[in-house]
């Protein structure tokens, strides 16, 4: 099994807590990615500022996309494969602000993510979710 997917699956069942990143205690979608990062590399690459649930929307600023591009490798042209970080735009015209990890590919693709009311869960990558993907990234080797 892919090491990124294995680590993300360890977080399943963690409650949703905005801005948190503690397996078993609470996290949001960014917190899940941060936790997987720490498991792979140790310290996080930069300090994270406090952020509101409307994360950069009033300004139309793609902050999350730029941060992902700084610390992960773009793989938009590569085939879908387990372990990729998915960045979603939740509605047309909004900034991209939901993150997940692709877990399975093929007839039943799935992704692991954290969202309000559900915590960390593995969900089917259905057509509506797939249409929302705006970028894909790989963790760096190491």
GUPATI-24682 format. One record per residue (C-alpha): residue in three letters; x, y, z. Coordinates in steps of 0.25 Angstrom, whole numbers, plus 5000, padded with zeros to 4 digits. Each point is the difference from the previous one (the first is absolute). Layout:
N
<residuo->ALA; c1->X; c2->Y; c3->Z>
...
//
This chain:
142
<residuo->UNK; c1->5000; c2->5000; c3->5000>
<residuo->UNK; c1->5005; c2->5014; c3->4997>
<residuo->UNK; c1->5006; c2->5006; c3->5013>
<residuo->UNK; c1->4992; c2->5014; c3->4998>
<residuo->UNK; c1->4987; c2->4992; c3->4999>
<residuo->UNK; c1->5004; c2->4991; c3->5012>
<residuo->UNK; c1->5003; c2->5012; c3->5009>
<residuo->UNK; c1->4987; c2->5008; c3->4995>
<residuo->UNK; c1->4992; c2->4988; c3->5004>
<residuo->UNK; c1->5005; c2->5000; c3->5014>
<residuo->UNK; c1->4993; c2->5013; c3->5001>
<residuo->UNK; c1->4986; c2->4995; c3->4997>
<residuo->UNK; c1->4991; c2->5002; c3->5011>
<residuo->UNK; c1->5007; c2->5013; c3->5005>
<residuo->UNK; c1->4989; c2->5010; c3->5003>
<residuo->UNK; c1->4999; c2->5013; c3->4991>
<residuo->UNK; c1->5006; c2->5012; c3->5008>
<residuo->UNK; c1->5003; c2->5013; c3->4992>
<residuo->UNK; c1->5015; c2->5003; c3->5000>
<residuo->UNK; c1->5004; c2->4988; c3->5007>
<residuo->UNK; c1->5010; c2->4989; c3->4996>
<residuo->UNK; c1->5000; c2->4989; c3->5011>
<residuo->UNK; c1->4997; c2->4986; c3->4996>
<residuo->UNK; c1->4989; c2->4994; c3->5009>
<residuo->UNK; c1->4997; c2->5014; c3->5006>
<residuo->UNK; c1->4996; c2->5008; c3->4988>
<residuo->UNK; c1->5004; c2->5006; c3->4987>
<residuo->UNK; c1->4994; c2->5007; c3->4988>
<residuo->UNK; c1->5004; c2->4997; c3->4985>
<residuo->UNK; c1->5013; c2->5008; c3->5001>
<residuo->UNK; c1->5003; c2->4994; c3->5013>
<residuo->UNK; c1->4999; c2->4986; c3->4994>
<residuo->UNK; c1->5011; c2->5004; c3->4990>
<residuo->UNK; c1->5008; c2->5006; c3->5011>
<residuo->UNK; c1->5000; c2->4987; c3->5008>
<residuo->UNK; c1->5004; c2->4992; c3->4988>
<residuo->UNK; c1->5011; c2->5009; c3->4997>
<residuo->UNK; c1->5005; c2->4999; c3->5015>
<residuo->UNK; c1->5000; c2->4985; c3->4999>
<residuo->UNK; c1->5008; c2->5001; c3->4987>
<residuo->UNK; c1->5010; c2->5011; c3->5003>
<residuo->UNK; c1->4999; c2->5005; c3->5014>
<residuo->UNK; c1->4998; c2->5015; c3->5002>
<residuo->UNK; c1->4990; c2->5007; c3->4991>
<residuo->UNK; c1->5007; c2->5009; c3->4990>
<residuo->UNK; c1->4994; c2->5013; c3->5004>
<residuo->UNK; c1->4992; c2->5006; c3->5011>
<residuo->UNK; c1->4985; c2->5000; c3->4997>
<residuo->UNK; c1->4993; c2->5013; c3->5003>
<residuo->UNK; c1->4986; c2->4999; c3->5006>
<residuo->UNK; c1->4989; c2->4999; c3->4990>
<residuo->UNK; c1->4985; c2->5002; c3->4999>
<residuo->UNK; c1->4990; c2->4990; c3->4994>
<residuo->UNK; c1->4999; c2->5009; c3->4988>
<residuo->UNK; c1->5015; c2->4999; c3->4998>
<residuo->UNK; c1->5004; c2->5011; c3->4990>
<residuo->UNK; c1->4986; c2->5000; c3->4993>
<residuo->UNK; c1->4997; c2->5015; c3->5002>
<residuo->UNK; c1->5013; c2->5003; c3->4993>
<residuo->UNK; c1->4999; c2->4990; c3->4990>
<residuo->UNK; c1->5014; c2->4996; c3->5004>
<residuo->UNK; c1->5005; c2->4986; c3->4996>
<residuo->UNK; c1->5009; c2->4999; c3->5013>
<residuo->UNK; c1->4998; c2->4985; c3->5002>
<residuo->UNK; c1->5004; c2->4997; c3->4986>
<residuo->UNK; c1->5013; c2->5008; c3->5000>
<residuo->UNK; c1->5004; c2->4994; c3->5014>
<residuo->UNK; c1->4998; c2->4986; c3->4994>
<residuo->UNK; c1->5008; c2->5004; c3->4988>
<residuo->UNK; c1->5011; c2->5004; c3->5009>
<residuo->UNK; c1->5001; c2->4987; c3->5008>
<residuo->UNK; c1->4995; c2->4989; c3->4991>
<residuo->UNK; c1->5003; c2->4996; c3->4985>
<residuo->UNK; c1->4989; c2->5003; c3->4990>
<residuo->UNK; c1->4995; c2->4987; c3->4993>
<residuo->UNK; c1->4989; c2->5005; c3->4992>
<residuo->UNK; c1->5005; c2->4994; c3->4987>
<residuo->UNK; c1->5002; c2->4986; c3->5007>
<residuo->UNK; c1->4990; c2->4989; c3->5001>
<residuo->UNK; c1->4992; c2->4999; c3->5013>
<residuo->UNK; c1->5007; c2->4992; c3->5010>
<residuo->UNK; c1->4998; c2->4997; c3->5015>
<residuo->UNK; c1->5007; c2->5010; c3->5009>
<residuo->UNK; c1->4998; c2->5013; c3->4991>
<residuo->UNK; c1->4995; c2->5012; c3->5008>
<residuo->UNK; c1->4987; c2->5005; c3->4993>
<residuo->UNK; c1->4996; c2->5015; c3->5000>
<residuo->UNK; c1->4986; c2->5003; c3->4998>
<residuo->UNK; c1->4992; c2->5012; c3->4997>
<residuo->UNK; c1->4986; c2->4998; c3->5007>
<residuo->UNK; c1->4992; c2->5009; c3->4991>
<residuo->UNK; c1->5002; c2->5008; c3->4987>
<residuo->UNK; c1->5007; c2->5013; c3->5002>
<residuo->UNK; c1->5005; c2->4997; c3->5014>
<residuo->UNK; c1->5014; c2->4998; c3->5004>
<residuo->UNK; c1->5005; c2->4986; c3->5001>
<residuo->UNK; c1->5000; c2->4996; c3->5015>
<residuo->UNK; c1->4998; c2->4985; c3->5002>
<residuo->UNK; c1->5011; c2->4990; c3->5001>
<residuo->UNK; c1->5000; c2->4985; c3->5000>
<residuo->UNK; c1->5009; c2->4988; c3->4997>
<residuo->UNK; c1->4996; c2->4990; c3->4989>
<residuo->UNK; c1->5000; c2->4986; c3->5005>
<residuo->UNK; c1->4995; c2->4991; c3->4989>
<residuo->UNK; c1->5000; c2->5001; c3->4985>
<residuo->UNK; c1->4992; c2->4992; c3->4990>
<residuo->UNK; c1->4985; c2->4996; c3->5000>
<residuo->UNK; c1->4998; c2->5005; c3->5014>
<residuo->UNK; c1->5009; c2->5012; c3->5003>
<residuo->UNK; c1->5000; c2->5005; c3->5014>
<residuo->UNK; c1->5006; c2->5012; c3->5007>
<residuo->UNK; c1->5003; c2->5003; c3->5015>
<residuo->UNK; c1->4996; c2->5013; c3->5005>
<residuo->UNK; c1->4995; c2->5008; c3->5012>
<residuo->UNK; c1->4987; c2->5008; c3->5000>
<residuo->UNK; c1->4990; c2->5006; c3->5010>
<residuo->UNK; c1->4990; c2->4991; c3->5006>
<residuo->UNK; c1->5008; c2->4987; c3->4995>
<residuo->UNK; c1->5014; c2->5001; c3->5005>
<residuo->UNK; c1->5011; c2->4993; c3->4992>
<residuo->UNK; c1->4993; c2->4990; c3->4991>
<residuo->UNK; c1->5003; c2->4992; c3->4987>
<residuo->UNK; c1->4990; c2->5004; c3->4989>
<residuo->UNK; c1->4997; c2->4995; c3->4986>
<residuo->UNK; c1->5006; c2->5009; c3->4990>
<residuo->UNK; c1->4987; c2->5002; c3->4992>
<residuo->UNK; c1->4998; c2->5008; c3->4988>
<residuo->UNK; c1->4996; c2->5012; c3->5007>
<residuo->UNK; c1->5012; c2->5000; c3->5009>
<residuo->UNK; c1->5009; c2->4997; c3->4988>
<residuo->UNK; c1->4995; c2->5012; c3->4993>
<residuo->UNK; c1->5004; c2->5009; c3->5012>
<residuo->UNK; c1->5015; c2->4996; c3->4999>
<residuo->UNK; c1->5008; c2->5012; c3->4995>
<residuo->UNK; c1->5014; c2->4995; c3->5004>
<residuo->UNK; c1->5008; c2->4987; c3->5004>
<residuo->UNK; c1->5013; c2->4999; c3->5007>
<residuo->UNK; c1->5010; c2->4990; c3->5005>
<residuo->UNK; c1->5007; c2->5000; c3->5013>
<residuo->UNK; c1->5015; c2->5002; c3->4997>
<residuo->UNK; c1->5009; c2->4987; c3->5001>
<residuo->UNK; c1->5005; c2->4997; c3->5014>
//
